[in-house]
Amino acid sequence: MIPILARELTAMLRSWRAVALQIGFLACLGALVALRWPAEGRADMGGMASRQVFRIFGYGLLMGLMLVSPAFPATSIVRERLQGTLALLLNSPITPVSMVLGKLAGATAFVLLLLVLSFPGAAACFAMGGIHLTSQLGALYLVLGLLALEYAALGLLVSGLVRSTDAALRMTYSLVLLLAIGALAPQFLLKNAAWAGEEVIGITRVLASLSPVPAVMHALGDSGVLGADDSGAVARFSIGAIAVILLCVTLTTARLGSRPMDRSRDAGRMTDELSPRAKLVRRVMYLWFFDPQARSGLIAPWQNPVMVKEQRCRPLGRANWMMRLIGAYFVLSLLLVLGATTLSQSQGVIGVLSAIAIMQVSLVVLLAPSLASGLISAERESRGWQLLQMTPLSALTIVTGKLLSALVPLGLVMLATLPAYVALLALDPAQFQTAMAIQTTLLIFAVMAVLVSAGVGSLFRQTAVATAVAYSLVAALCVGTLFVWLGRDAPFTPRFVERALVPNPLAATLNIIGTPGFADYRLTPGNWYFMAAATICGAAIMLVQVGRLGRAR
Amino acid sequence: MSDELVLRTSDLTKVYGNFTALDGLSISLERGRILGFIGPNGAGKTTTIKILVGLVRATRGEASICGAVCGRDTAKIKRLVGYMPDVFGSYDNMRVFEYLDFFGAAFGIPRRDRKRRIDECLELTGAMRMKDLFVESLSHGMKQRVALTRTMLHEPQMLILDEPANGLDPHARVEMREVLLELARRGTSLIVTSHILPELARICDTVAIITGGKLRAFGTLDQIMRTVRHSRVMEVVLGDGAAVAAASQVLAGELGGTSALMPSREAAEIRFTTDRDDAGLAAILGKLVAAGVRVVQFREIPMDLEDAFLSVTGQTGAKPTDAQSGAKPAPDRVPSAVGVGA
């Protein structure tokens, strides 16, 4: 375990990104505390200011750790596999459990180092008064420490299962989002449902305990995310996190111990080679178009070959997987409408519209960077770029094909959530204008997220880095600016909060809906202009980068 | 095969800062011929290839393929040349047919002809059975075949293959050789780089040896051998090991101190180097027989491409050569004597 730990930690700390991350992290925390540090000899004896800063400080740490903790472990094993060093490790006397614990300790040690760097900020908040040492500060660091360990273990597990770094990042961040936000959804939706008995509510409470949000809210002195004060949230999260860590470590160890290199990709039997009867059965079963074992048709003259290639070489681009995703979101959106019927009429429309909007924004945040960030870097990494350069395809054709390959599946999945709006409009036709404005915002956001991810991603050589940066950028835009909103009473003025929220598509959508807390700002059309400008910048970066890479050196 | 020149380079030079990667390369190649482009690692082979396919711009000089100037007529070059780099460039989750269909479509092969063309090329490279397999699941040898298929799809006039035999098993190597020879027979010109020199010697009509960015030898294999060979390596096999001493004495007397004698009592043989012609060698054989030495074999050890390469690059000690146009001797690498071990 020790050699692995030493190697992982050294490799991580040596990189310039780690240094930049530490410096940036410290600078943000320092600025935050400096903002509310007592000036001119006056101190707030009630501790109000301290608690305000502590809230932003705590949520900032939570957000930062959710983004940083899984990033390194998610690419750890899969990168070893791709570089060929996994075979060397497995061939050494190091046992799989030592390997997993070493990697986990290495990844967590780095995140814990970041937490240690936050101690001066926390100490400053504590020094300003109004914060309890153990029940608030201690509880916050306990939750964050466990969270770092849990998400690192989750990242490692995913890293051992998948075959590419971008898939590892995509899946890990999806699971993190599912655990942090998705785990709260059942309790949020069913808390007022008359038909949900004690047992159902109990199950939703257990699920909610997997999310760190209620525990952090409790530690920061906020009322629970579900409306009520949740005094046992920290203990329940701790138990849940330890269970997840143990499960992930066990599964990753089992995976590494079961000859992970002894896998081949079976091509399966092609439907075209089956007997006419078997072929007919398969065709009917897969509705003719979605059979993964059917031979693909030739690329048609009207199709962009790069787009078809991109769709074929990623699982989500395949018709069968795309249909499954569309189906899942279709069902989810209808479930949300069903949830609306359990709420009172006055809360219902706004509550469900908000929930659907959050789901759609999450969908874009989750899918757009994974679909678009590696469009160029993956090509460079696999050395396919050189081959693409040798074809007569123009830079414009390449860029168009690549962007369409990300926009089309994202658009199709977004369309799958529209039935929820149709159902809501049937209940309340007066919401038509609102629904149109929401769709406009989300459409521009989806295009922007794809183009910005593609543009920024094209600047990096490694897909994993491109994906992580694109995720951070899009998540920072949608969630990061909400930290300013959290400080809307103090330390930030309403004007400052409004300016900070203008670029945020989630805030703009909630503003259109009239969700409490967002209704008082004026975020559109400023948000649309900002996103349009960002879209143009993303497209320009990508076009320039493709043109630059396509030229002879 | 015809004498029509397909490739012509003149004083091709590439400089990166203070480092000259390629220095005044001038070579040419006729239609339907195979050029073996050899050199040690970092010699400038890949730089040359990248200039030819338009990925790198030459600092000085010019190269043209079928009249299209490399680096200027980029669109034409892409259609004229099929380039197979030393790495495969795979796309995950794609079957071989889909992979080839993409490149076919990218090169604008009409849909009605594309399937037939893919099948033809797969058949020629012996990769038809891989058609439905996933690209990432292929072995290295299989990938090489698929890469060659991809390179041939748009029927280029010239194929540039960087290490096509790298990582192939002996059986696959023989098959690859047959494919390349068949392509040459059909009129395609080929530039092939390889570190497996005996393999290259079997297919190449012309050889270019490059080291340190400079062309050291260029010509047909025979021309290079003739120029490189300043002395012959002879082998005398005797009827019995006891006769080695006597035979050595006779040979030493005949050859004087100018040649190295390498006797082996166990193998009952003696090797020696000499610059004598056939008549001179016949006289030596006569002396051995006259001295009562029972000679079983008296033969010349043939020189192969590997010897020629080592000799030209100065790693064994022969003089460098300037067999044909553009080739420049390397005075700094002139060795003092030929040394061929037994």
Contacts between the chains, C-beta under 8 A, distances in Angstrom:
chain1	res1	chain2	res2	distance
A	163	B	92	7.2
A	163	B	136	7.7
A	164	B	92	6.4
A	264	B	137	6.0
A	265	B	134	4.9
A	265	B	136	6.4
A	265	B	137	3.9
A	266	B	137	8.0
A	267	B	95	7.2
A	267	B	132	5.5
A	267	B	133	4.7
A	267	B	134	5.8
A	267	B	137	6.9
A	270	B	132	5.2
A	295	B	95	8.0
A	295	B	97	6.7
A	295	B	132	7.1
A	296	B	95	7.3
A	296	B	97	7.1
A	296	B	98	5.2
A	296	B	101	7.2
A	298	B	101	5.6
A	298	B	104	8.0
A	298	B	105	7.5
A	298	B	111	5.1
A	298	B	114	5.5
A	298	B	115	6.1
A	299	B	101	5.7
A	299	B	102	6.7
A	299	B	104	7.9
A	299	B	105	4.0
A	299	B	111	7.5
A	300	B	111	6.5
A	301	B	110	7.7
A	301	B	111	6.1
A	303	B	105	7.7
A	305	B	102	5.6
A	305	B	105	3.9
A	305	B	106	5.0
A	306	B	106	7.6
A	308	B	102	6.9
A	308	B	105	7.5
A	309	B	91	6.7
A	309	B	94	7.5
A	309	B	98	7.9
A	309	B	102	4.3
A	312	B	91	7.9
A	312	B	93	7.0
A	312	B	94	5.3
A	312	B	98	5.2
A	312	B	102	7.6
A	313	B	91	4.1
A	313	B	92	5.6
A	313	B	93	4.9
A	313	B	94	4.8
A	314	B	92	7.7
A	314	B	93	6.3
A	315	B	93	6.1
A	318	B	93	7.6
A	382	B	89	6.2
A	382	B	90	6.1
A	382	B	91	6.8
A	382	B	92	7.9
A	383	B	85	7.0
A	383	B	87	4.5
A	383	B	88	7.4
A	383	B	89	4.4
A	384	B	89	4.3
A	384	B	90	7.2
A	384	B	91	6.0
A	385	B	89	7.9
A	386	B	55	6.8
A	386	B	85	5.7
A	386	B	89	6.3
A	387	B	85	7.5
A	387	B	89	4.5
A	387	B	103	7.4
A	387	B	150	7.6
A	388	B	106	7.6
A	389	B	55	6.3
A	390	B	53	6.2
A	390	B	55	7.8
A	390	B	78	5.9
A	390	B	81	7.7
A	390	B	83	5.2
A	391	B	78	6.6
A	391	B	103	6.8
A	391	B	106	3.9
A	391	B	107	6.0
A	392	B	75	5.9
A	392	B	78	5.1
A	392	B	79	6.6
A	392	B	106	7.2
A	392	B	107	6.5
A	392	B	108	6.6
A	393	B	106	5.3
A	552	B	54	5.5
A	552	B	55	5.8
A	552	B	56	5.7
A	552	B	57	4.4
A	552	B	71	5.8
A	552	B	74	7.6
A	553	B	55	7.0
A	553	B	56	5.2
A	553	B	57	6.6
